[in-house]
Amino acid sequence: MPLRFSEIQHARTVDMAGEPFISIQPPTAQYNRPTPDVTSTSHTSVKTTGEPLLEENKHRFVLFPINHDEIWDFYKKAQASFWIAEELDLSPDLVDWEQKLNDNERFFISRVLAFFAASDGIVNENLACRFMNEVQIPEARCFYGFQIAIENIHAETYSLLIDTYIRDPVEKNKLFHAMDDIPCIKRKAEWALRWINDSDSFGERLVAFAAVEGIFFSGSFCSIFWLKKRGLMHGLTSSNEFISRDEGLHCDFACLMFKMLQQRPSEETVKRIILDAVECEKEFVTEALPVGLIGMNSQLMTTYIEFVADRLLEALGCEKHYLVKNPFDWMVSISLSGKTNFFERRVSEYRKARVKTGADRQQKEGKGDRIFDSNADF
C-alpha cells in the first residue's frame, strides 16, 4: 500500500553518478500502533440485527466455498450477459431522428433518456453507499459489485444516446441536468433518493429499489419498445432490449434477497411502497410526459404499469392488487415483467461464451472446485 505523502521521509543524498535522489523510508512509528481488527465492521453501518444477510461475517473476505448457490447463480447470469456501449450502432438512428420522428416523439424520447441517464446513478448510489455496506454475504456482494459496473454501462449508454441525438448544446445540458431542471424527472428521482438515506428497515429499502428498477423503468421501457414495433431507432431499441433484461435480472435478484430475509416487512408495508411507486409512474407516463405524444394509448399504459406491479407483488410473496391483464401482448417476449428467460430465448444473442451458470455445478468434493466446460453450447 503506498504511503501517504505526509509519511514519506525525505533523505537527500547523492548516488554514484553524483545525481541527487530521494530515499523513501516508511515511518517507524506506525509499526508501534496496535494491530487493527480487520474483520471488524465498526466503520460501517452494519449492526447486529439477527438478520443472517446483514450479520457481521468474518469470512466475507474469502469467496469459496460457495454457501449460497442461488445468489451465486444470479452473479454468473449477470456475468454471462455482459455487454458494452461500443457494441451499439447508432448511425442509422440519426436518419430516423431527423427525418421520421416528429417533434412530439423527439421531445418524449429525449425526456425518457434524461430520466434514465440520472436513474442509474441513483441506483448505484444506493448500492455503493448502503447495500454493499450492509449485506455481509460475499456472493451477494459479488452480484452488487457487478451490478454497479452494469449500471455504469447503462448510464454511459443513455448519456451517449443524448449526446448523439441532441445537437443543441443548451438542450443537451438541460437533459444532462434533468434532475434539477425538469420537474417530472425530478419527482421520480426524489422518490428514489429519499430511500437511500431512509432509516427504515433493509427490507423496506430493498422493496423500494425493486420498485425503482421494476416499476419506474417499466413505462419508459415499454414506450421505447413501441418504437421498435414501428421499426424505428434500431440503436436505441437494441440498447433498450439489453438494458431491460439487465434490470429484469436486478429486480429478480432483489426479490430473491427479500425472500431470504427472516425479518420481512408486512405485506401491507410492501404494498404501500409498490402502490406509491405505481402512482408516481402513472403520473409520469400519462400526465407529466404523456405517451400519447408517441401515439400510445395512455389508459392502456396505465393498465400495463398495474400489470407489472402485480407481477412484482407476486415475486415478493404478496397477493396481486390490480388483477389486470397485460394490454400489450407484444411486450410478453421482451418486457421486464414478461419473465423472459434470456438464457433460453436469446433474442439479442449477447451472452459471453464460456461463462457457466447453474446450481448443479457443484464441486467434486463439497462446494469448492467449480467445473469449467469449454465445450458448452453457447
URFENUR-V101042 format. One record per run of one state. SS is the DSSP state (@ for helix, = for strand, . for the rest). FROM is the first residue (numbers start at 0). TO is the last residue. If there is no record, write none. Layout:
# URFENUR-V101042
{{SS,FROM,TO} {SS,FROM,TO}}
This chain:
# URFENUR-V101042
{{.,0,3} {@,4,6} {.,7,7} {=,8,13} {.,14,18} {=,19,24} {.,25,26} {@,27,31} {.,32,67} {@,68,79} {.,80,83} {@,84,86} {.,87,89} {@,90,99} {.,100,101} {@,102,133} {.,134,136} {@,137,164} {.,165,167} {@,168,175} {.,176,176} {@,177,180} {.,181,181} {@,182,195} {.,196,200} {@,201,215} {.,216,216} {@,217,228} {.,229,232} {@,233,259} {.,260,265} {@,266,287} {.,288,289} {@,290,293} {.,294,296} {@,297,314} {.,315,327} {@,328,330} {.,331,377}}
